[in-house]
Amino acid sequence: MVEASEKQTARPELVRARRRRGMSQEAAAEALGVSLTTWARWERGEQGVRARHRARLAAVFGATHADVERWVDGWTLPETPSWPLADCGDGSVTATVKSADLLWRFEMDQSRRHMLATLPFVPAALAEWLTSWTYDNPAASAAHTGTGRAVGMTDVQRIDEARQMFSQMDHQFGAGLVRPVVLRYLHTNVTPLLHGRYDDEVGAALMSAAAGMSRMAGWTAFDMNLHGPAQQHFGQALRFAKAANDPLTAVWILTAMTRQAIHIDQPLWSLRLARSARETARQAQASPRVMSLLISREAWTTALHAKPGESGDKHAARQVQRLLGEAERAYGQGLSDSDPAWVITYEAAELHAEAGRSWGLIGEHQRAAACAEAAAETFQGRLPRSAQFNRMHAADAYLNLGELDQALATARPAVRQAKTLSSKRSVEFVKSFTTRLDPHSTTIAVREFRDHVKQELAA
């Protein structure tokens, strides 16, 4: 049965709610315990929805009863990419700018920002974005004849400089302090430039710069555990990279999307994204330093997907080890003139930190601990959030080795660091480690550690 489009339905928000869950009409009907015909009639507004079915809708879709009443009454939001409709548009500069404008305006509107914050992560949207990036033709030209002022390369350079400054602040303090500034900059500074007048050369550079700043917006949302909004900003960034016909910027965005998929335990999608990034880089003849990062990330996602340490899959373990060796050799070739700016800061400590995550997943916990502790020592003082993450990873590795006292001693400094950072991921790592201590909850050391965590995070 062919699904009705939103223009043909009296209940577009019901359709959107279903699509946000990545569900077909058949799957939604089965979940609600109704026939496919009944569900289709609901979406078209041809049949009423009984109270018991409305309650079931709220439960299945994780929505409030007020949301369900709004869906059923036919109330609708304006068309916007902020709702993941699995629609990438026509890829033109005009369509790309319009979608960014809508998304950023929603972020600046307090009531709509609240709705954006409730967006779930939608795996189906990744399929659409990857397909669009891989197979759609780039825009014929990045030029634009808007009504705004003339835009030059100096304007583009300012965007890149601002993003670099925001990135330094993010690494130092966490995303909570940076995210509002990034969103305001996009809306106030970048939007007028996108609506301006520029030729093809300036337009391509502007699209790439906007992609980098959109990635920054996605990254800061990710660090604050706003995974639906993060996904939307990453998707918008990928659209900008497509409009610019800029594969290396797309690779950079795909690595961030991969990192998010790893964090929220989407192993299959993390692997697909990592492989897509590597293939895009290969076709673009990327530098060894870029390939090192991508191969390391593929090793991590391969280990996450197969979990050789738990499954005993020796073939997968060897594959991960081979990839880690490739990443080391590529890194050893050093920097080159063809390196994009974003990879120059990729240092050996970061390579070893990611390798540690892979070693842990294949059951080599001693190596995982050594990698994480070395990375934490290197990052300390300079990149406090990265240092905190790696201390928690080292603590996890020691716990897996059965070294409880060492795990707790390693975790204590990271608890203090989490308190000083405006990063929900930092706190999440601490809480996750605390939960893993459940088998040892009767010991005095664990009780004291948990009291310490409670006091520090409360403060």
C-alpha positions in Angstrom: 0.0 0.0 0.0 1.4 3.4 -0.9 1.6 5.8 2.0 -0.2 9.1 1.8 2.1 12.1 1.7 1.7 14.8 4.3 0.0 17.1 1.8 -2.7 14.5 1.4 -3.4 13.9 5.1 -5.4 15.8 7.6 -3.1 14.6 10.4 0.4 15.5 9.2 1.8 15.4 12.8 0.7 11.8 13.2 2.6 11.0 10.0 5.7 12.8 11.3 5.5 11.1 14.7 5.5 7.7 13.0 8.4 8.7 10.7 10.5 10.0 13.6 10.3 6.5 15.0 11.4 5.1 11.7 8.2 3.1 11.4 6.2 2.1 8.4 2.4 2.3 8.4 2.3 -1.5 8.8 4.6 -1.4 11.8 2.7 1.4 13.5 -0.6 -0.4 12.9 0.8 -3.6 14.4 2.2 -1.7 17.4 -1.3 -0.1 18.0 -3.1 -3.4 17.5 -5.2 -2.1 14.6 -5.5 -2.9 10.9 -3.4 -1.2 8.3 -6.6 0.2 6.8 -7.5 1.8 10.1 -4.1 3.4 10.5 -4.2 4.8 7.0 -7.6 6.3 7.7 -6.3 7.8 10.9 -3.5 9.5 9.0 -5.9 10.8 6.3 -8.3 12.1 8.9 -11.1 9.8 7.7 -11.7 8.0 10.9 -11.8 9.0 14.6 -9.2 7.8 17.1 -10.8 6.3 20.3 -9.5 7.2 23.7 -7.9 3.8 24.4 -6.0 4.1 21.1 -4.9 7.6 22.0 -3.5 6.3 25.3 -1.7 3.5 23.3 -0.3 6.1 20.9 1.2 8.0 23.8 2.8 4.8 25.1 4.1 3.5 21.8 5.5 6.9 20.6 6.8 8.0 24.0 4.7 11.2 23.8 2.5 13.2 26.2 -1.3 13.0 26.0 -1.3 16.6 24.9 1.0 15.7 21.9 -1.3 12.9 20.9 -4.4 15.2 21.1 -2.5 17.7 18.9 -1.7 15.0 16.3 -5.3 13.7 16.2 -6.8 17.2 16.0 -4.7 17.8 12.9 -2.6 20.7 14.4 0.6 21.0 12.4 4.0 22.6 12.5 5.3 24.5 9.5 7.4 22.4 7.1 11.0 22.4 8.5 14.1 20.1 8.4 14.0 20.3 12.2 11.6 17.4 12.0 13.4 14.5 10.4 11.1 13.7 7.5 13.9 11.8 5.7 13.8 14.4 3.0 17.0 16.0 1.8 15.5 18.4 -0.7 16.8 19.0 -4.1 20.4 19.8 -3.1 20.4 23.3 -4.6 22.0 26.2 -2.8 18.6 27.9 -2.4 17.1 24.8 -0.8 20.1 24.2 1.4 20.1 27.8 2.7 16.3 27.7 3.3 16.6 24.5 5.4 19.4 26.0 7.5 17.5 29.3 8.0 14.5 27.4 9.3 16.5 25.2 11.6 18.5 28.1 13.1 15.4 30.2 13.5 13.8 27.4 15.4 16.8 27.2 17.7 16.5 30.9 18.5 12.7 30.7 19.3 12.3 29.6 22.9 9.1 27.6 22.4 10.4 25.9 19.3 13.8 25.3 20.8 12.0 23.3 23.5 10.4 21.1 20.8 13.7 20.6 19.1 15.2 19.5 22.4 12.7 16.6 22.6 13.6 15.3 19.2 14.7 11.7 19.2 17.7 10.3 17.3 16.3 8.8 14.1 18.4 6.1 12.4 16.3 6.3 9.3 17.4 9.9 8.7 21.0 8.7 8.5 20.1 6.4 5.6 18.6 9.3 3.7 21.5 11.6 4.3 24.1 9.0 3.4 22.2 8.1 0.2 21.9 11.8 -0.7 25.6 12.5 0.0 26.8 9.4 -1.9 24.5 9.4 -5.0 22.9 12.9 -5.5 24.6 15.3 -7.9 26.1 18.4 -6.2 24.6 21.8 -7.0 25.5 23.0 -10.5 26.9 26.2 -9.0 27.4 27.5 -5.5 26.7 31.1 -6.7 23.7 33.0 -5.2 22.0 36.2 -6.3 20.2 37.0 -3.1 19.0 40.4 -1.9 21.7 40.8 0.8 25.1 42.4 0.5 28.0 41.2 -1.5 30.0 38.4 0.2 33.7 38.0 -0.1 36.4 35.6 1.0 37.1 37.8 4.1 33.6 37.1 5.3 34.2 33.4 4.9 37.5 33.6 6.7 35.7 35.2 9.7 33.3 32.3 10.0 36.2 29.8 10.1 38.1 31.9 12.7 35.0 32.1 14.9 34.5 28.4 14.7 38.1 27.8 15.7 37.6 30.0 18.7 34.3 28.3 19.7 36.1 24.9 19.4 38.8 26.0 21.8 36.2 27.1 24.3 34.3 23.8 23.9 37.4 21.8 24.6 38.3 23.9 27.6 34.9 24.3 29.3 32.4 21.9 27.6 29.5 22.7 25.3 27.1 24.1 27.8 28.8 27.5 27.7 29.5 27.5 24.0 26.3 26.2 22.4 24.1 29.3 22.9 26.9 31.5 21.4 27.3 29.2 18.4 23.6 29.2 17.7 23.4 32.9 18.0 26.4 33.3 15.6 24.7 31.1 13.0 21.5 33.0 13.1 22.9 36.5 13.4 26.1 36.3 11.4 26.0 33.3 9.0 22.4 33.6 7.9 22.7 37.1 6.4 25.8 36.0 4.4 24.0 32.9 3.0 21.2 35.2 1.8 23.7 37.6 0.2 25.3 37.8 -3.3 28.3 35.7 -4.1 29.9 34.0 -7.1 30.7 30.3 -7.4 34.1 30.4 -5.8 33.0 32.4 -2.8 29.8 30.4 -2.6 31.6 27.1 -2.4 33.9 28.5 0.3 30.9 29.9 2.2 29.0 26.6 2.0 32.1 24.8 3.5 32.5 27.4 6.3 28.7 27.1 7.1 29.2 23.3 7.1 31.9 23.6 9.7 29.9 25.9 11.9 26.8 23.7 11.5 29.0 20.8 12.6 30.0 22.8 15.6 26.3 23.3 16.5 25.8 19.6 16.2 28.8 18.8 18.3 27.8 21.1 21.1 24.3 19.5 21.1 25.9 16.1 21.2 28.0 17.0 24.2 24.9 18.1 26.0 23.1 14.8 25.2 20.6 16.6 22.8 20.9 13.8 20.3 18.0 14.7 18.1 19.0 18.3 17.6 22.7 17.2 17.1 21.6 14.8 14.4 19.7 17.6 12.6 22.6 20.0 12.7 25.0 17.3 11.4 22.6 16.5 8.6 22.4 20.2 7.7 26.2 20.4 7.8 26.3 17.4 5.3 23.9 19.3 3.0 26.2 22.3 3.0 29.2 20.1 2.2 27.2 18.7 -0.7 26.3 22.1 -2.0 30.0 23.0 -1.8 31.1 19.8 -3.5 33.6 19.5 -0.6 34.3 15.8 0.2 36.9 16.4 2.9 34.5 18.6 4.9 31.9 15.9 4.5 34.4 13.4 5.9 34.9 15.6 8.9 31.1 15.8 9.4 30.8 12.0 9.0 33.4 11.4 11.7 31.3 13.5 14.1 28.2 11.6 13.2 30.1 8.3 13.7 31.2 9.5 17.2 27.6 10.3 18.1 26.4 6.9 16.9 29.1 5.2 19.0 28.1 7.1 22.1 24.4 6.3 21.9 25.1 2.6 21.2 24.2 2.4 17.5 26.9 0.0 16.5 25.7 -0.9 13.0 25.2 2.8 12.1 28.5 3.8 13.6 30.2 1.2 11.4 28.3 2.3 8.3 29.1 6.0 8.9 32.8 5.2 9.6 33.1 3.2 6.4 31.3 5.9 4.4 33.8 8.5 5.7 36.7 6.3 4.8 35.4 5.6 1.3 34.7 9.3 0.7 38.2 10.2 1.8 39.7 7.5 -0.4 37.9 8.8 -3.4 39.1 12.3 -2.6 42.7 11.0 -2.2 42.9 12.3 1.4 46.2 12.6 3.2 47.7 9.9 5.4 46.8 11.9 8.6 43.1 12.0 7.5 43.2 8.3 6.7 44.8 7.5 10.1 41.9 9.2 11.9 39.3 7.4 9.8 40.9 3.9 10.0 41.2 4.3 13.8 37.5 5.2 13.9 36.6 2.2 11.7 38.6 0.0 14.1 36.6 1.3 17.0 33.2 0.8 15.3 34.2 -2.7 14.1 35.0 -3.6 17.7 31.8 -2.1 18.9 29.7 -3.9 16.4 31.3 -7.4 16.9 32.3 -7.0 20.6 35.0 -9.7 20.3 35.8 -9.5 24.0 32.3 -10.8 24.8 31.6 -12.9 21.7 35.0 -14.5 21.4 35.0 -13.6 17.7 38.7 -14.1 16.9 38.3 -13.0 13.2 36.8 -9.7 14.3 39.5 -9.2 16.9 42.2 -9.7 14.2 40.4 -7.3 11.9 40.4 -4.6 14.6 44.1 -5.2 15.3 44.9 -5.0 11.6 43.0 -1.7 11.4 44.8 -0.3 14.4 48.1 -1.2 12.8 47.1 0.6 9.6 46.1 3.7 11.5 49.5 3.8 13.3 51.4 3.4 10.0 49.3 6.1 8.3 49.9 8.5 11.3 53.6 7.8 11.1 53.8 9.3 7.6 53.3 12.7 9.2 51.5 15.9 8.0 51.4 16.9 4.4 50.5 20.0 2.4 47.2 18.5 1.5 46.0 18.2 5.1 42.7 20.0 5.7 42.8 22.4 8.7 40.6 20.3 10.8 43.0 17.3 10.9 46.1 19.2 11.8 45.1 19.2 15.5 44.7 15.4 15.4 47.5 14.2 17.6 49.1 10.9 18.7 47.4 11.0 22.1 44.0 11.1 20.4 44.9 8.2 18.1 46.0 6.2 21.2 42.9 7.2 23.1 40.7 5.7 20.4 42.9 2.7 20.1 42.4 2.1 23.8 38.6 2.0 23.3 39.1 -0.7 20.6 41.5 -2.7 22.8 39.0 -2.8 25.6 36.2 -4.0 23.2 38.4 -6.9 22.1 39.2 -7.9 25.7 42.7 -6.4 26.0 41.9 -4.4 29.1 45.5 -3.9 30.2 46.3 -2.2 26.9 43.1 -0.2 27.1 44.0 1.1 30.5 47.6 2.0 29.4 46.3 3.9 26.3 43.7 5.8 28.3 46.0 6.8 31.1 48.7 8.0 28.7 46.1 10.1 26.8 44.8 11.6 30.0 48.2 12.6 31.1 48.9 14.3 27.7 45.6 16.1 27.7 45.7 17.2 31.3 45.6 21.0 31.7 45.3 21.6 28.0 42.2 19.6 27.1 40.5 19.0 30.4 37.4 17.3 29.0 39.4 14.9 26.9 41.5 14.2 30.0 38.4 13.5 32.1 36.9 11.1 29.5 40.1 9.1 29.3 40.4 8.8 33.1 37.0 7.4 33.1 37.9 5.0 30.3 41.0 3.9 32.3 38.8 3.4 35.4 36.5 1.2 33.3 39.4 -0.9 32.0 40.8 -1.4 35.6 37.3 -2.5 36.7 37.2 -5.0 33.8 40.6 -6.3 35.0 39.1 -6.9 38.5 41.3 -4.2 40.0 38.6 -2.4 42.0 40.9 -0.2 44.2 42.9 1.0 41.1 39.6 1.7 39.2 38.3 3.9 42.1 41.6 5.7 42.5 41.7 6.5 38.8 38.1 7.7 38.7 38.3 10.1 41.6 40.1 12.9 39.8 37.7 12.5 36.9 34.7 13.1 39.2 36.2 16.4 40.3 36.8 17.4 36.7 33.2 16.5 35.7 32.0 19.1 38.2 34.0 21.9 36.6 33.0 21.1 33.0 29.8 22.2 31.3 29.4 18.8 29.6 26.6 16.3 30.2 28.8 13.6 28.6 31.4 14.1 31.3 28.7 13.6 34.0 27.2 10.6 32.1 30.6 8.8 32.0 30.8 9.2 35.8 27.3 8.0 36.4 27.8 5.0 34.1 30.9 3.9 35.9 29.1 4.3 39.2 26.3 2.0 38.0 28.9 -0.6 36.9 30.0 -0.8 40.6 26.8 -2.5 41.6 28.4 -6.0 42.0 30.7 -4.4 44.6 28.1 -2.1 46.3 28.5 -3.7 49.7 32.2 -2.8 50.0 33.2 0.2 52.1 35.4 1.6 49.3 32.5 1.7 46.8 30.1 3.2 49.3 32.6 5.9 50.1 33.2 6.5 46.4 29.5 6.8 45.7 29.0 9.3 48.5 31.9 11.2 47.0 30.3 11.3 43.6 27.0 12.4 45.0 28.6 15.2 47.0 30.7 16.4 44.1 28.0 16.4 41.4 25.5 18.0 43.8 27.9 20.8 44.3 
